[in-house]
């Protein structure tokens, strides 16, 4: 074989070997690098944020709005019954409503968290966001509250917030911005030191005929639900099942509340890998094993 033929053959062998590496063994690390790069890019864009599904549902789903209207339709039906049964000399009718995620939507806050790369509720950002008044009324809320006012039903607004010395001022400003009725110091209570609203419930019940309460958290209705066990909390819900739609009207909220406390032991869990694992365990309590 001539030298030129030997060089051609050697070149052909080298090209075949390189082709083999690319198609076979060398392709694995290349694919791994590509996948790692894609995952890193997705993480940088917040594409794996666990809040995405819940907040997207709140911000876009007609079903979210329908559930809110459904809740307020039920509330109005209950109110009509109470108005029809009212007699001269009876105590004045009243309703108690929570504020955040019951009559005031906070989805703008959650959207901001996602854009900033946060995966869990952030109290400091919440306190900064509140006075911005980037809010809107929960679907159906204003119509229902106006109906209460038109029918001489007293409305008591109750919220547990703490933004320092201006907490009450901020809450009052938001209710006024939404143009809700009966917004004054006699009807607006803001509790800074606890989430327990039962003292307000007892006070109103003593002076009025309390028709119903509204909230996005079962703890808005009864303090019993302030527990740190998922199964215990669910059992309490089953105990009270006949009261929902009658004494308590529940609004949908998939992002926060004391259902979070039942999972993590804390209503505002820290954004740690351990808590991410706890969240995954909660989401896979029931899961097909694929077989």
ZADO-1210 file (C-alpha; in nm, 4 decimals, padded with zeros to 6 digits):
<atoms>
<atom x="00.0000" y="00.0000" z="00.0000" code="UNK" pos="1"/>
<atom x="00.1395" y="00.3432" z="-00.0915" code="UNK" pos="2"/>
<atom x="00.2011" y="00.6125" z="00.1707" code="UNK" pos="3"/>
<atom x="-00.0862" y="00.8226" z="00.0311" code="UNK" pos="4"/>
<atom x="-00.3285" y="00.5315" z="00.0636" code="UNK" pos="5"/>
<atom x="-00.2110" y="00.4652" z="00.4180" code="UNK" pos="6"/>
<atom x="-00.2750" y="00.8298" z="00.5135" code="UNK" pos="7"/>
<atom x="-00.6235" y="00.8199" z="00.3576" code="UNK" pos="8"/>
<atom x="-00.7076" y="00.5007" z="00.5449" code="UNK" pos="9"/>
<atom x="-00.5820" y="00.6439" z="00.8726" code="UNK" pos="10"/>
<atom x="-00.7890" y="00.9583" z="00.8228" code="UNK" pos="11"/>
<atom x="-01.0964" y="00.7488" z="00.7457" code="UNK" pos="12"/>
<atom x="-01.0444" y="00.5431" z="01.0637" code="UNK" pos="13"/>
<atom x="-01.0064" y="00.8546" z="01.2781" code="UNK" pos="14"/>
<atom x="-01.3269" y="01.0042" z="01.1346" code="UNK" pos="15"/>
<atom x="-01.5189" y="00.6822" z="01.2021" code="UNK" pos="16"/>
<atom x="-01.3877" y="00.6689" z="01.5595" code="UNK" pos="17"/>
<atom x="-01.4863" y="01.0315" z="01.6258" code="UNK" pos="18"/>
<atom x="-01.8299" y="00.9668" z="01.4776" code="UNK" pos="19"/>
<atom x="-01.8667" y="00.6717" z="01.7133" code="UNK" pos="20"/>
<atom x="-01.7736" y="00.8858" z="02.0145" code="UNK" pos="21"/>
<atom x="-02.0245" y="01.1557" z="01.9257" code="UNK" pos="22"/>
<atom x="-02.3016" y="00.9072" z="01.8521" code="UNK" pos="23"/>
<atom x="-02.2295" y="00.6913" z="02.1537" code="UNK" pos="24"/>
<atom x="-02.0174" y="00.7414" z="02.4627" code="UNK" pos="25"/>
<atom x="-01.9427" y="01.1103" z="02.4205" code="UNK" pos="26"/>
<atom x="-02.3093" y="01.1936" z="02.3581" code="UNK" pos="27"/>
<atom x="-02.4063" y="01.1189" z="02.7178" code="UNK" pos="28"/>
<atom x="-02.1977" y="01.3900" z="02.8827" code="UNK" pos="29"/>
<atom x="-02.2926" y="01.6299" z="02.6043" code="UNK" pos="30"/>
<atom x="-02.6634" y="01.5605" z="02.6634" code="UNK" pos="31"/>
<atom x="-02.6123" y="01.5894" z="03.0378" code="UNK" pos="32"/>
<atom x="-02.4472" y="01.9267" z="02.9946" code="UNK" pos="33"/>
<atom x="-02.7320" y="02.0449" z="02.7715" code="UNK" pos="34"/>
<atom x="-02.9948" y="01.9260" z="03.0220" code="UNK" pos="35"/>
<atom x="-02.8119" y="02.0870" z="03.3132" code="UNK" pos="36"/>
<atom x="-02.7909" y="02.4125" z="03.1181" code="UNK" pos="37"/>
<atom x="-03.1645" y="02.4023" z="03.0429" code="UNK" pos="38"/>
<atom x="-03.2489" y="02.3326" z="03.4073" code="UNK" pos="39"/>
<atom x="-03.0264" y="02.6159" z="03.5208" code="UNK" pos="40"/>
<atom x="-03.1928" y="02.8525" z="03.2754" code="UNK" pos="41"/>
<atom x="-03.5386" y="02.7450" z="03.3879" code="UNK" pos="42"/>
<atom x="-03.4425" y="02.8035" z="03.7501" code="UNK" pos="43"/>
<atom x="-03.3088" y="03.1486" z="03.6658" code="UNK" pos="44"/>
<atom x="-03.6437" y="03.2344" z="03.5031" code="UNK" pos="45"/>
<atom x="-03.8443" y="03.0964" z="03.7959" code="UNK" pos="46"/>
<atom x="-04.0062" y="02.8340" z="03.5759" code="UNK" pos="47"/>
<atom x="-04.0054" y="02.5751" z="03.8560" code="UNK" pos="48"/>
<atom x="-04.1538" y="02.8016" z="04.1247" code="UNK" pos="49"/>
<atom x="-04.4130" y="02.5970" z="04.3218" code="UNK" pos="50"/>
<atom x="-04.6424" y="02.9013" z="04.3383" code="UNK" pos="51"/>
<atom x="-04.6969" y="02.9110" z="03.9608" code="UNK" pos="52"/>
<atom x="-04.9993" y="02.6806" z="03.9341" code="UNK" pos="53"/>
<atom x="-05.1878" y="02.8332" z="04.2282" code="UNK" pos="54"/>
<atom x="-05.1271" y="03.1961" z="04.1311" code="UNK" pos="55"/>
<atom x="-05.1944" y="03.1310" z="03.7614" code="UNK" pos="56"/>
<atom x="-05.5286" y="02.9784" z="03.8634" code="UNK" pos="57"/>
<atom x="-05.6190" y="03.2792" z="04.0767" code="UNK" pos="58"/>
<atom x="-05.5197" y="03.5272" z="03.8078" code="UNK" pos="59"/>
<atom x="-05.6708" y="03.3566" z="03.5015" code="UNK" pos="60"/>
<atom x="-05.9276" y="03.0889" z="03.5834" code="UNK" pos="61"/>
<atom x="-06.2917" y="03.1711" z="03.5242" code="UNK" pos="62"/>
<atom x="-06.3538" y="02.8921" z="03.7748" code="UNK" pos="63"/>
<atom x="-06.1884" y="03.1019" z="04.0470" code="UNK" pos="64"/>
<atom x="-06.4255" y="03.3899" z="03.9769" code="UNK" pos="65"/>
<atom x="-06.7208" y="03.1509" z="03.9561" code="UNK" pos="66"/>
<atom x="-06.6409" y="03.0041" z="04.2982" code="UNK" pos="67"/>
<atom x="-06.6287" y="03.3542" z="04.4460" code="UNK" pos="68"/>
<atom x="-06.9629" y="03.4476" z="04.2914" code="UNK" pos="69"/>
<atom x="-07.1050" y="03.1164" z="04.4077" code="UNK" pos="70"/>
<atom x="-06.9972" y="03.1895" z="04.7642" code="UNK" pos="71"/>
<atom x="-07.1578" y="03.5328" z="04.7599" code="UNK" pos="72"/>
<atom x="-07.4730" y="03.4002" z="04.5941" code="UNK" pos="73"/>
<atom x="-07.5088" y="03.1502" z="04.8784" code="UNK" pos="74"/>
<atom x="-07.4438" y="03.4286" z="05.1300" code="UNK" pos="75"/>
<atom x="-07.7157" y="03.6418" z="04.9748" code="UNK" pos="76"/>
<atom x="-07.9631" y="03.3521" z="04.9853" code="UNK" pos="77"/>
<atom x="-07.8880" y="03.3017" z="05.3555" code="UNK" pos="78"/>
<atom x="-07.9294" y="03.6747" z="05.4126" code="UNK" pos="79"/>
<atom x="-08.2663" y="03.6790" z="05.2353" code="UNK" pos="80"/>
<atom x="-08.3937" y="03.4074" z="05.4684" code="UNK" pos="81"/>
<atom x="-08.2814" y="03.6055" z="05.7735" code="UNK" pos="82"/>
<atom x="-08.4363" y="03.9269" z="05.6388" code="UNK" pos="83"/>
<atom x="-08.7637" y="03.7462" z="05.5702" code="UNK" pos="84"/>
<atom x="-08.7734" y="03.6108" z="05.9261" code="UNK" pos="85"/>
<atom x="-08.6933" y="03.9441" z="06.0906" code="UNK" pos="86"/>
<atom x="-08.9589" y="04.0843" z="06.3214" code="UNK" pos="87"/>
<atom x="-09.0049" y="04.4212" z="06.4872" code="UNK" pos="88"/>
<atom x="-08.7996" y="04.4387" z="06.8044" code="UNK" pos="89"/>
<atom x="-08.5500" y="04.1742" z="06.6926" code="UNK" pos="90"/>
<atom x="-08.1794" y="04.2400" z="06.7200" code="UNK" pos="91"/>
<atom x="-08.0237" y="04.4009" z="06.4144" code="UNK" pos="92"/>
<atom x="-07.8888" y="04.1539" z="06.1598" code="UNK" pos="93"/>
<atom x="-07.5134" y="04.1419" z="06.1081" code="UNK" pos="94"/>
<atom x="-07.2414" y="03.9720" z="05.9056" code="UNK" pos="95"/>
<atom x="-06.8716" y="03.9440" z="05.9842" code="UNK" pos="96"/>
<atom x="-06.6218" y="03.9342" z="05.6997" code="UNK" pos="97"/>
<atom x="-06.2503" y="03.8785" z="05.6783" code="UNK" pos="98"/>
<atom x="-06.0615" y="04.1125" z="05.4450" code="UNK" pos="99"/>
<atom x="-05.7638" y="03.9590" z="05.2615" code="UNK" pos="100"/>
<atom x="-05.8629" y="03.7015" z="04.9962" code="UNK" pos="101"/>
<atom x="-06.2260" y="03.7259" z="05.1108" code="UNK" pos="102"/>
<atom x="-06.3263" y="04.0718" z="04.9897" code="UNK" pos="103"/>
<atom x="-05.9832" y="04.2039" z="04.8827" code="UNK" pos="104"/>
<atom x="-05.7702" y="04.0194" z="04.6266" code="UNK" pos="105"/>
<atom x="-05.3946" y="03.9998" z="04.6869" code="UNK" pos="106"/>
<atom x="-05.2916" y="03.8205" z="04.3658" code="UNK" pos="107"/>
<atom x="-05.0752" y="04.1180" z="04.2660" code="UNK" pos="108"/>
<atom x="-04.8575" y="04.0489" z="04.5702" code="UNK" pos="109"/>
<atom x="-04.8160" y="03.6818" z="04.4771" code="UNK" pos="110"/>
<atom x="-04.7290" y="03.7736" z="04.1194" code="UNK" pos="111"/>
<atom x="-04.4584" y="04.0029" z="04.2527" code="UNK" pos="112"/>
<atom x="-04.3162" y="03.7248" z="04.4698" code="UNK" pos="113"/>
<atom x="-04.2880" y="03.4986" z="04.1651" code="UNK" pos="114"/>
<atom x="-04.1171" y="03.7672" z="03.9587" code="UNK" pos="115"/>
<atom x="-03.8689" y="03.8223" z="04.2410" code="UNK" pos="116"/>
<atom x="-03.7902" y="03.4522" z="04.2690" code="UNK" pos="117"/>
<atom x="-03.9636" y="03.3904" z="04.6028" code="UNK" pos="118"/>
<atom x="-04.1335" y="03.0534" z="04.6524" code="UNK" pos="119"/>
<atom x="-04.2979" y="03.1094" z="04.9918" code="UNK" pos="120"/>
<atom x="-04.4913" y="03.3893" z="05.1595" code="UNK" pos="121"/>
<atom x="-04.2579" y="03.6745" z="05.2554" code="UNK" pos="122"/>
<atom x="-04.3773" y="03.8867" z="05.5486" code="UNK" pos="123"/>
<atom x="-04.1385" y="04.1762" z="05.4884" code="UNK" pos="124"/>
<atom x="-04.2480" y="04.2102" z="05.1249" code="UNK" pos="125"/>
<atom x="-04.6139" y="04.1812" z="05.2319" code="UNK" pos="126"/>
<atom x="-04.5681" y="04.4736" z="05.4728" code="UNK" pos="127"/>
<atom x="-04.4052" y="04.6771" z="05.1967" code="UNK" pos="128"/>
<atom x="-04.6765" y="04.5848" z="04.9453" code="UNK" pos="129"/>
<atom x="-04.9832" y="04.6611" z="05.1621" code="UNK" pos="130"/>
<atom x="-04.9676" y="05.0457" z="05.1443" code="UNK" pos="131"/>
<atom x="-04.9192" y="05.0350" z="04.7665" code="UNK" pos="132"/>
<atom x="-05.2935" y="04.9542" z="04.7404" code="UNK" pos="133"/>
<atom x="-05.2411" y="04.7375" z="04.4312" code="UNK" pos="134"/>
<atom x="-05.5651" y="04.5549" z="04.5041" code="UNK" pos="135"/>
<atom x="-05.9040" y="04.4743" z="04.3590" code="UNK" pos="136"/>
<atom x="-06.2282" y="04.3473" z="04.5031" code="UNK" pos="137"/>
<atom x="-06.2900" y="03.9736" z="04.5123" code="UNK" pos="138"/>
<atom x="-06.5592" y="03.8913" z="04.2520" code="UNK" pos="139"/>
<atom x="-06.9072" y="03.9312" z="04.4015" code="UNK" pos="140"/>
<atom x="-06.7901" y="04.0886" z="04.7270" code="UNK" pos="141"/>
<atom x="-06.8938" y="04.4479" z="04.6711" code="UNK" pos="142"/>
<atom x="-07.2385" y="04.3581" z="04.5371" code="UNK" pos="143"/>
<atom x="-07.3030" y="04.1425" z="04.8416" code="UNK" pos="144"/>
<atom x="-07.1844" y="04.4052" z="05.0893" code="UNK" pos="145"/>
<atom x="-07.3922" y="04.6734" z="04.9183" code="UNK" pos="146"/>
<atom x="-07.6924" y="04.4420" z="04.9421" code="UNK" pos="147"/>
<atom x="-07.6292" y="04.4073" z="05.3154" code="UNK" pos="148"/>
<atom x="-07.6159" y="04.7845" z="05.3532" code="UNK" pos="149"/>
<atom x="-07.9332" y="04.8385" z="05.1487" code="UNK" pos="150"/>
<atom x="-08.1193" y="04.5962" z="05.3760" code="UNK" pos="151"/>
<atom x="-08.0022" y="04.7444" z="05.7072" code="UNK" pos="152"/>
<atom x="-07.7651" y="04.4585" z="05.7804" code="UNK" pos="153"/>
<atom x="-07.4618" y="04.5706" z="05.9795" code="UNK" pos="154"/>
<atom x="-07.1212" y="04.4730" z="05.8403" code="UNK" pos="155"/>
<atom x="-06.8200" y="04.4083" z="06.0605" code="UNK" pos="156"/>
<atom x="-06.4820" y="04.3921" z="05.8859" code="UNK" pos="157"/>
<atom x="-06.2138" y="04.1976" z="06.0731" code="UNK" pos="158"/>
<atom x="-05.8518" y="04.1428" z="05.9706" code="UNK" pos="159"/>
<atom x="-05.5354" y="04.0203" z="06.1378" code="UNK" pos="160"/>
<atom x="-05.2517" y="04.2323" z="06.0025" code="UNK" pos="161"/>
<atom x="-04.9442" y="04.3982" z="06.1443" code="UNK" pos="162"/>
<atom x="-04.7667" y="04.6703" z="05.9501" code="UNK" pos="163"/>
<atom x="-04.6685" y="04.8640" z="06.2603" code="UNK" pos="164"/>
<atom x="-04.8315" y="05.1835" z="06.3854" code="UNK" pos="165"/>
<atom x="-05.0074" y="05.2511" z="06.0544" code="UNK" pos="166"/>
<atom x="-05.1713" y="04.9066" z="06.0284" code="UNK" pos="167"/>
<atom x="-05.5243" y="05.0322" z="06.0937" code="UNK" pos="168"/>
<atom x="-05.4795" y="05.3309" z="05.8641" code="UNK" pos="169"/>
<atom x="-05.3693" y="05.1045" z="05.5793" code="UNK" pos="170"/>
<atom x="-05.6627" y="04.8668" z="05.6259" code="UNK" pos="171"/>
<atom x="-05.9170" y="05.1485" z="05.6385" code="UNK" pos="172"/>
<atom x="-05.7688" y="05.3052" z="05.3241" code="UNK" pos="173"/>
<atom x="-05.8024" y="04.9803" z="05.1292" code="UNK" pos="174"/>
<atom x="-06.1662" y="04.9324" z="05.2282" code="UNK" pos="175"/>
<atom x="-06.2402" y="05.2916" z="05.1290" code="UNK" pos="176"/>
<atom x="-06.0557" y="05.2472" z="04.7990" code="UNK" pos="177"/>
<atom x="-06.2838" y="04.9502" z="04.7183" code="UNK" pos="178"/>
<atom x="-06.5844" y="05.1710" z="04.8032" code="UNK" pos="179"/>
<atom x="-06.7239" y="04.9159" z="05.0475" code="UNK" pos="180"/>
<atom x="-07.0102" y="05.0362" z="05.2710" code="UNK" pos="181"/>
<atom x="-07.0044" y="05.1004" z="05.6471" code="UNK" pos="182"/>
<atom x="-06.6307" y="05.1585" z="05.6582" code="UNK" pos="183"/>
<atom x="-06.5631" y="05.3393" z="05.9844" code="UNK" pos="184"/>
<atom x="-06.4037" y="05.2773" z="06.3230" code="UNK" pos="185"/>
<atom x="-06.7217" y="05.1173" z="06.4592" code="UNK" pos="186"/>
<atom x="-06.7190" y="04.8519" z="06.1881" code="UNK" pos="187"/>
<atom x="-06.3503" y="04.7880" z="06.1131" code="UNK" pos="188"/>
<atom x="-06.1330" y="04.5865" z="06.3504" code="UNK" pos="189"/>
<atom x="-05.7684" y="04.5066" z="06.2834" code="UNK" pos="190"/>
<atom x="-05.5985" y="04.2619" z="06.5187" code="UNK" pos="191"/>
<atom x="-05.2204" y="04.2922" z="06.5205" code="UNK" pos="192"/>
<atom x="-05.1141" y="04.0462" z="06.7895" code="UNK" pos="193"/>
<atom x="-05.3089" y="03.7324" z="06.6960" code="UNK" pos="194"/>
<atom x="-05.5083" y="03.5623" z="06.4207" code="UNK" pos="195"/>
<atom x="-05.7838" y="03.4726" z="06.6692" code="UNK" pos="196"/>
<atom x="-06.1048" y="03.6531" z="06.5710" code="UNK" pos="197"/>
<atom x="-06.3362" y="03.4789" z="06.8162" code="UNK" pos="198"/>
<atom x="-06.3599" y="03.7781" z="07.0544" code="UNK" pos="199"/>
<atom x="-06.5151" y="03.9810" z="06.7706" code="UNK" pos="200"/>
<atom x="-06.7545" y="03.6963" z="06.6905" code="UNK" pos="201"/>
<atom x="-06.8669" y="03.6779" z="07.0546" code="UNK" pos="202"/>
<atom x="-06.9074" y="04.0534" z="07.0833" code="UNK" pos="203"/>
<atom x="-07.1160" y="04.0862" z="06.7668" code="UNK" pos="204"/>
<atom x="-07.3242" y="03.7781" z="06.8557" code="UNK" pos="205"/>
<atom x="-07.4127" y="03.9358" z="07.1912" code="UNK" pos="206"/>
<atom x="-07.5453" y="04.2578" z="07.0371" code="UNK" pos="207"/>
<atom x="-07.6762" y="04.1397" z="06.6981" code="UNK" pos="208"/>
<atom x="-07.8359" y="03.8490" z="06.5198" code="UNK" pos="209"/>
<atom x="-07.5224" y="03.7200" z="06.3455" code="UNK" pos="210"/>
<atom x="-07.6451" y="03.5764" z="06.0156" code="UNK" pos="211"/>
<atom x="-07.3121" y="03.4472" z="05.8828" code="UNK" pos="212"/>
<atom x="-06.9378" y="03.4907" z="05.8634" code="UNK" pos="213"/>
<atom x="-06.7195" y="03.5067" z="05.5533" code="UNK" pos="214"/>
<atom x="-06.3545" y="03.4102" z="05.5169" code="UNK" pos="215"/>
<atom x="-06.0906" y="03.2251" z="05.3156" code="UNK" pos="216"/>
<atom x="-05.9617" y="03.0331" z="05.6179" code="UNK" pos="217"/>
<atom x="-06.1515" y="02.7991" z="05.8494" code="UNK" pos="218"/>
<atom x="-05.9717" y="02.9744" z="06.1332" code="UNK" pos="219"/>
<atom x="-06.1781" y="03.2833" z="06.0421" code="UNK" pos="220"/>
<atom x="-06.4797" y="03.0846" z="06.1595" code="UNK" pos="221"/>
<atom x="-06.3550" y="02.8830" z="06.4566" code="UNK" pos="222"/>
<atom x="-06.0274" y="02.8819" z="06.6459" code="UNK" pos="223"/>
<atom x="-06.0507" y="02.5015" z="06.6571" code="UNK" pos="224"/>
<atom x="-05.8839" y="02.4955" z="06.3160" code="UNK" pos="225"/>
<atom x="-05.5612" y="02.6512" z="06.4440" code="UNK" pos="226"/>
<atom x="-05.3853" y="02.3152" z="06.4642" code="UNK" pos="227"/>
<atom x="-05.0660" y="02.1688" z="06.3199" code="UNK" pos="228"/>
<atom x="-05.1959" y="01.8346" z="06.2010" code="UNK" pos="229"/>
<atom x="-05.3513" y="01.7854" z="05.8581" code="UNK" pos="230"/>
<atom x="-05.5680" y="01.4894" z="05.9548" code="UNK" pos="231"/>
<atom x="-05.6945" y="01.6543" z="06.2734" code="UNK" pos="232"/>
<atom x="-05.7880" y="01.9693" z="06.0830" code="UNK" pos="233"/>
<atom x="-05.9668" y="01.7668" z="05.8170" code="UNK" pos="234"/>
<atom x="-06.1606" y="01.5775" z="06.0831" code="UNK" pos="235"/>
<atom x="-06.2732" y="01.9076" z="06.2362" code="UNK" pos="236"/>
<atom x="-06.3950" y="02.0175" z="05.8934" code="UNK" pos="237"/>
<atom x="-06.6026" y="01.6997" z="05.8612" code="UNK" pos="238"/>
<atom x="-06.7478" y="01.7618" z="06.2074" code="UNK" pos="239"/>
<atom x="-06.8696" y="02.1063" z="06.0975" code="UNK" pos="240"/>
<atom x="-06.9708" y="02.0159" z="05.7420" code="UNK" pos="241"/>
<atom x="-07.3389" y="02.1066" z="05.7896" code="UNK" pos="242"/>
<atom x="-07.2431" y="02.4616" z="05.8867" code="UNK" pos="243"/>
<atom x="-07.0703" y="02.5522" z="05.5604" code="UNK" pos="244"/>
<atom x="-07.2950" y="02.7496" z="05.3313" code="UNK" pos="245"/>
<atom x="-07.5161" y="02.8220" z="05.6307" code="UNK" pos="246"/>
<atom x="-07.3164" y="02.9848" z="05.9117" code="UNK" pos="247"/>
<atom x="-06.9845" y="03.0228" z="05.7323" code="UNK" pos="248"/>
<atom x="-06.9188" y="03.1077" z="05.3671" code="UNK" pos="249"/>
<atom x="-06.5739" y="03.0009" z="05.2483" code="UNK" pos="250"/>
<atom x="-06.3838" y="03.1745" z="04.9656" code="UNK" pos="251"/>
<atom x="-06.1114" y="02.9902" z="04.7655" code="UNK" pos="252"/>
<atom x="-05.7469" y="03.0599" z="04.8503" code="UNK" pos="253"/>
<atom x="-05.4764" y="02.8159" z="04.7314" code="UNK" pos="254"/>
<atom x="-05.1725" y="03.0238" z="04.8313" code="UNK" pos="255"/>
<atom x="-05.1856" y="03.0847" z="05.2081" code="UNK" pos="256"/>
<atom x="-05.3814" y="03.0300" z="05.5270" code="UNK" pos="257"/>
<atom x="-05.3763" y="02.7949" z="05.8229" code="UNK" pos="258"/>
<atom x="-05.3927" y="02.4919" z="05.5942" code="UNK" pos="259"/>
<atom x="-05.0253" y="02.5819" z="05.5405" code="UNK" pos="260"/>
<atom x="-04.9674" y="02.5713" z="05.9163" code="UNK" pos="261"/>
<atom x="-05.1154" y="02.2220" z="05.9321" code="UNK" pos="262"/>
<atom x="-04.8543" y="02.1050" z="05.6809" code="UNK" pos="263"/>
<atom x="-04.5446" y="02.2886" z="05.8037" code="UNK" pos="264"/>
<atom x="-04.6282" y="02.3710" z="06.1649" code="UNK" pos="265"/>
<atom x="-04.5935" y="02.7389" z="06.0678" code="UNK" pos="266"/>
<atom x="-04.8244" y="02.9667" z="05.8686" code="UNK" pos="267"/>
<atom x="-04.5226" y="03.1356" z="05.7085" code="UNK" pos="268"/>
<atom x="-04.2633" y="02.8591" z="05.6544" code="UNK" pos="269"/>
<atom x="-03.9098" y="02.9508" z="05.5577" code="UNK" pos="270"/>
<atom x="-03.7983" y="02.8849" z="05.1967" code="UNK" pos="271"/>
<atom x="-03.5656" y="02.5956" z="05.2839" code="UNK" pos="272"/>
<atom x="-03.4976" y="02.2693" z="05.1012" code="UNK" pos="273"/>
<atom x="-03.6419" y="02.0831" z="05.3986" code="UNK" pos="274"/>
<atom x="-03.9705" y="02.2733" z="05.3638" code="UNK" pos="275"/>
<atom x="-03.9692" y="02.2068" z="04.9898" code="UNK" pos="276"/>
<atom x="-03.9453" y="01.8367" z="05.0740" code="UNK" pos="277"/>
<atom x="-04.2322" y="01.8741" z="05.3228" code="UNK" pos="278"/>
<atom x="-04.4392" y="02.0422" z="05.0513" code="UNK" pos="279"/>
<atom x="-04.3681" y="01.7590" z="04.8097" code="UNK" pos="280"/>
<atom x="-04.4667" y="01.5018" z="05.0725" code="UNK" pos="281"/>
<atom x="-04.7949" y="01.6860" z="05.1280" code="UNK" pos="282"/>
<atom x="-04.8610" y="01.6926" z="04.7527" code="UNK" pos="283"/>
<atom x="-04.7934" y="01.3199" z="04.7176" code="UNK" pos="284"/>
<atom x="-04.9834" y="01.1848" z="05.0188" code="UNK" pos="285"/>
<atom x="-05.1850" y="01.0018" z="04.7564" code="UNK" pos="286"/>
<atom x="-04.9857" y="00.9126" z="04.4438" code="UNK" pos="287"/>
<atom x="-04.9979" y="00.6350" z="04.1863" code="UNK" pos="288"/>
<atom x="-04.6756" y="00.4318" z="04.1868" code="UNK" pos="289"/>
<atom x="-04.6888" y="00.3824" z="03.8086" code="UNK" pos="290"/>
<atom x="-04.7455" y="00.0070" z="03.8162" code="UNK" pos="291"/>
</atoms>
